[in-house]
């Protein structure tokens, strides 16, 4: 089991235990603070997914727009009774803006609509069916959440209530606000023109929310919400498992000026006609000035088993080259390079082997490490430390065993004054670099 899977299991166990204590232990003092922190923690997975999907600025705008709508519709509802019916919030959810609606509402509702949208986007590419699905999904989510929230005293309704203290008007309100919210969400995302497909990962916060409130319903003997919750959890898990993609598995397709024009899955896009895309290449040195080289894993689709420079990889959308290099170094070699410098920002190459083409704009970075690599066997078959002089000599040999990009990059680095000064400052290589 991978570390990510272990963490997911731990999170679910924590949610189950937390739900048990919430149902069976009286609310402590400071419950409003605990609620606020919990709601923000629930928000994190979907916000991270949105940042990788849209970029930080657009993700903040999206969450801001949806949060503002949630606060606005709740304020109207508290003031007029429309569309949810007459209800009130307790003090358990934190400070009430203008004494009406808790600030946490903005952060509690947004993950739910994103979860509904994330699932809808996997089921249909048509806008209007998606809007309807999102609204209906929100109603179903609330069939699980609302009875538990009323039981816990987070909010309550006045007048006759037929479903565990919740009136039918509340679900009409969720349908009404869901339709408006889904339309706003569609319009906002369309304005951003994202290059990545809608990631099912944006459902993660909503998924955790449903798990938590399903457990609340179960421990609180709310049997119908509990059963509905189990069905929702199973459905979300099924769609997630069939539709999920990793953001680092999507290469960024670019034009001749390195402007992003699209994205594609890494393995299928590498073929005899691989389009131009973003990548990077790293050369790592130790204190002695030796270069770390690696033998690529034998099962690699491109240049499997071939010796190359320290590490290579692809830049994710909305990711800097330096951040991409650090991410890949940790994944491939278990290394953390504190010093990484881009030396050849515009390097580009095209190479072919066994009918597969690499066609990349590939900035070259140089760095230093003082720790032992811990290779990932899925990425690296072996590694060695070699002298820079011997690597240069091999790079000039057309029959060298090294990858074509590593050879070309090494020659260009050797000719680069910035690189020579960089090594001069950190090793005994090029001792007279600053004088040349």
Buried (B, 14 or more C-beta within 10 A) or exposed (E): EEEEEEEBEEBBEEBBEBBBEBBEEEBEEEBBEBBBEBBEEBBEBBBBBBBBBBBEEBBBBBBEBBBEBBBEBBBBBBEEBBBBBBBEBBBBBBEBBEEBBBBBBBBBBBBBBBBBBBBBBBEEEEBEEBBBBBBBBBBBBBBBBBBBBBBBEBBBBEEEBEBBBBBEBBBBBBBBBBBBBBBBBBEBBEEBEBBBBBBBBBBBBBBBBBBBBBBBBBBBEBEEBBBBBBEBBEBBEEBBEEBEBEBBEBBBBBEEEBEBEBBBEBEEBBEEEBBBBBBBBBBBBBEEBBBBBBBBBEEBEBBBEBBBBBBBBBBBBBBEBBEBBBBBBBBBBBBEBEEBEBBBEEBBBEBEEEEBBBBBBBBBBBBBBEEEBEBEEEBBBEBEBEEBEEBBEBBEEEEBEBBBBBBBBBEBBBEBEBBBBBBBEBBEBBEEBEEE
